């Protein structure tokens, strides 16, 4: 799903299109990597959705995140899902 912004949803934070799941939620769940598989299953997102969130942050520099948080989230995802890249 593409990442979009909508003034009427989630205070205009970047979200997965058609969902109320913010990029911040996805990245922070990866940063706190204790339950990645459970998070992906519970929120019914795909590995592609996670990659889109990472790509969005990487391309926009996600001012909301500290660079170390994004870097750690990326490392965790690619270590846990090397075949999903």
Secondary structure as GFF3:
##gff-version 3
##sequence-region A 1 85
A	DSSP	beta_strand	3	4	.	.	.	ID=ss1
A	DSSP	three_ten_helix	10	12	.	.	.	ID=ss2
A	DSSP	beta_strand	15	16	.	.	.	ID=ss3
A	DSSP	alpha_helix	23	31	.	.	.	ID=ss4
A	DSSP	three_ten_helix	33	35	.	.	.	ID=ss5
A	DSSP	alpha_helix	36	42	.	.	.	ID=ss6
A	DSSP	alpha_helix	47	60	.	.	.	ID=ss7
A	DSSP	alpha_helix	67	80	.	.	.	ID=ss8
A	DSSP	three_ten_helix	82	84	.	.	.	ID=ss9
###
